[in-house]
Amino acid sequence: MRAELVAPHGPYSALDVVPTTRSTNADLAKAAVAGAADRTVLLSEEQTAGQGRRGRTWSSPRGGLYLSVLFRPTDVPAQRLPWLNLLAGVALVRVARSLEVPAALKWPNDLLLGSAQRKGAGILSEITAGVAQAVVVGIGLNVAPLPSDVQPAPGGLEPTSLADEGATADRNAIAISLLRELGALEAKWRETGGDPFASGLHEEYQQHSATVGERVRVELAGGVQLHGTAQRIEADGTLVVRAQDGTDHGVSAGDVVHLRRA
């Protein structure tokens, strides 16, 4: 993998694979504080304390693909950094579709696979505290058939994997493909100063969105719920939801539950 992905033959500065860790995101956040280079990659065969959004645990059984990448896009304005999360989703869709698995994205961080649109991957992007312009993008992708005891995601979203949806590629090949797609998307986005329109990222994300046009329930902080129809993704990556009274609300964070097509 290093031969294909690490400079001068690939887009990354360093790549390590470990048999197990608590969290690849937490490990790379520490490495960022210690001065790890831009575009450093960490993969683990297993995570014992993988995290999702809002501090939830992410089930990380062996046979999945668990990786994090440290990006230091110093020329990108801070308000555009949330697009790294959406960018990773586009990379996942490209990989799944290359394996002939139907794929779409549920804003802000879920990959939906197959005709039933079950959850096949989650993304967690975190700005590293105390380090300027350092973002760790973590991806947990279900590759092998899932064990029977994997629990549904928040909102009742059923889990699945690439293998469960008919894909046959091995995990190393999938990892290489995913990291290549991620590297290519991030480089183009960075070259445009993080502009989601000039880089083509906004258009491609919306094409893959399973959320835009959907009736949704958004579970916000403090137990607040917003019901409405998802309208579009804004320039800053927020989701615009039109409430039942016709007012538009920009949502920057929250759990989205799809209800039915509007």
N, C-alpha and C positions, 0 to 999 in steps of 0.2 A: 504493500500500500504506500509506503514512503516513497518508493521508487517512482510511482505514478503521480503522487499528489503533492510531494514536497518540492520546493524550488531546488533546482532550476526547471524541473519537468512539470511542476504543478503549481497551484496558486498559494500553497500554504508554507509557512515558515518552519513549522514543527508538527509532528504527529506522534502521539504515544497511545499504546493500547495496554490496558491493565486488566487483570482477570476479574477483579471486583473492587468496588468503592461504594462509599455511602451515596455520593452524588457527584457526577461529572461537573455540573454547574458550580457547586461549592468548591470543588478542587481548582477549577480554572479561575474562579473569583480570587482565591488566595494567590494563585500564580500571577494574576494581573497585578495585584498589590506588590508582589515581589519583582515585577518588571518583565513578565513574560511577553514575548513578541506578538505583534499584530498577526492575526490569522494562525494562532496556535490551536491545534485540535487535540482533544482527548476522547478516546473511546473506551468503553468498559464492557466486558462480557456480561456484567451483572451490576445492578445497583441495589444496595440494601436500604437506602433511605432516599430514593428518588422523589423529587418534588414536582408538583404541578402548580397551577395558579392558586393564589390565596393560601399557600402553605399546605395544600393537600398532598397526600402521598400519591406517587405514580407507581403502579405495579410494574416491576422490572424483572420478570422471570428470564432465565437463560433461554437463548434462542431469539431474543429481540436485538434491536440495534439501538444503543444508547450512546449518544455523543454530544459533545459541546464544543463550540468554537468561540474563541476570543477574538473580537474585532475591535480595532482602534481607528475608527474613521474620523481622523482629526479635522478633516476639511468639510465635514457634514454638520450643518446646524443641529443643535441638540433637539429641537422640536421634530426633526425628521427621523430620529433614531428608532422610534416605535415601528417604523417600516421594516426593520430587520426581522421582526417577528412574522410579519405578513410575507416577506420575501422568502423566509424559510418554508412557509406553507406552499408557495408556488413551486419551490424546488421539489417538495414532496409529491405534489401532483404530477409534475413532469416525470418523476421516477416511476410512480405507480402506473401512469398511462403507458410508459415505455414497456411495462410488463403486461400490458393489455388488461389492466385492472381499472374499472371505472373509478374516478376519484373527483372529489370536490372539497371545498373548504367551508367550515363553519367558523365564522368570525368569533373570537380573534385567533384561536390557536388549535383548532382540531382538523385533522385530515379525516374525511369520510370516504369509505371504500365500499365498492359493490353497489348493486342496484338498491339494496336496502339502506344504503348510506349509514353504515355502522362505523364506529370510531376505530381507526387504525393507527393513529399517531397523535401525539400532543407536542406542543412547542412551549418552551418557557424562556423568554428573553429577560435578562436582568442587567440593569446598569450597575456597574461595580462601584460601591460606595467609596468615596475618597480618591478615586482615580478618574481623571478627566477623559471623557470620550472613550470609555472602555465598556463594551457590552458583551456579555456572554450569552450566546444563543444555544439553548439546549433542545435536543430532539430525542424523543423516545418513539421508535417505530416498531410495531409488532410485525415480525417477519415470519417466524415459525408458527405452526398451529398452536392456538392458545390452550392452556389447561382449562379444565371445566370450572375452576373456582375463581376465575378473574371476574371481578365485580363490574357492573355497569358504571359509566361515568356519571357525573352530576347531571340531573335532568333526565336520567333513565336511558342515556345513550348507550346502546349495546356495543360491546367490543368485538373486534375482528382483527385479522392479520392478513398480510399479503398472501401467505400460503392458504389460509382459509378462503380466500377469494380466487384461488386458482393459479397464483404466481409460482414459478418453479426456480427462479434464479437463486444462487447461493448468497449468503449474507455478505461475504467480502465484496462480491460484484455489486451488490446493492449499495453497500457503504461507499464504494468508489464512485458509483454513479451519482449518489446523493451529494457527496462532497464536491464533485465536479460541477453539478448544477448549482449548488449553493455558492460556490466560488465564482462562477460566471455571472450569476445574477447580482451578487454583492459587488463585484468589480464594476459592472455597468452602472449600478445604482450609485456607487461612490464617485465614479467619473463625472456624473452629472450633479455632484454636490448633494446627493440624496434626494433629488427631485423625482417623485414617483411618476410624474407625467413624462418628462423628458427621457427617463430610463425605460419607459414602457411598462413599468411594474404595476402601476395603477390599473391600466387596461387589462393586463393579463390576470391580475388578482380578481377583478370584477367578473371576468369571463368564467373563472373557476368557482365563484362564490355560490354556495348553496343557501346563503342567508339573505342576500339582496332579493327582494320581492316576496319574502316569506313573512307570514304572520308569526310574531315572536313574543315571548315573555322574557324580559331582561331582569335578572335578579341583581339588584344593586346593593351597595354597602348599607348596613343598618336595617336590612330586611325590606327595603323598598323595592317594589316591582313596577316595571313599566311594560304595558301591553300596547302593541301596535304592529305596524308593518315596516320592515326594514327597507329603506329607500335607496341608500347608496353608501359608498365609502368616501369619506372626505379626504382632502389633500394631506391632512395630518394623520390619517389612518383611523380616525374615529368612525363609528357607525352611526348613521342618521336613522332614527326610528320615528315614524309618524304615529303619534298616539291616537286613540279613538276620538279625541276631540279635535283632531286635525292639526295639532301643533307638532312641530318637529323638534326632536331632542337629540343632541349629539352625545353619544356614549363612548367614553374612552376606556372604560373597564367594567366588566360585569359578566355574569354567566348568561348566555343566550340559549333559550330553549325554543326549538322550532315547533310551531303549532300546526299550521296547515298553509298550503299555498294560497296567497291572496288572489 
